[in-house]
Amino acid sequence: MNFTCRKTAIRESAAQWNLDALVDTPGGDILPCFVSIVSTYCTVQASNTAEGEALLGAVAEALGTPPSSAPQVVKGGSCDGGDDEDAEFSFSGSMVSATWDFPRERKAEILAAVRSLFGLDRGE
């Protein structure tokens, strides 16, 4: 399964890679999603809904392993992009978060899998 990102912001440094995205889901919803990859782990947050849980399942499938611990609900908040262009995509509610630990030498493989899953290898 691959997702299409309606809007993305990628930040990359020597220490970490971060993705903030609005993701089109197979059910037709648009979900906020946040991914952070550092040298030995990857954390993914999505809305605390069935679609958000499915997104975490797709990440597990893409990475070839379940999360290192059970997904956790993160206290609610809101994201609205901060400008009029994003007003139709506002979201309020809790997020579900999962983390995958991996050996340092797999970082490039993990990053490639995440980029592919979110369609970022087809151009950003």
Beta strands, then each sheet from edge to edge (+ up, - down):
strand 1: 4-12
strand 2: 17-24
strand 3: 30-37
strand 4: 41-47
strand 5: 72-79
strand 6: 91-101
sheet 1: 1+ 2- 3+ 4- 6+ 5-
end
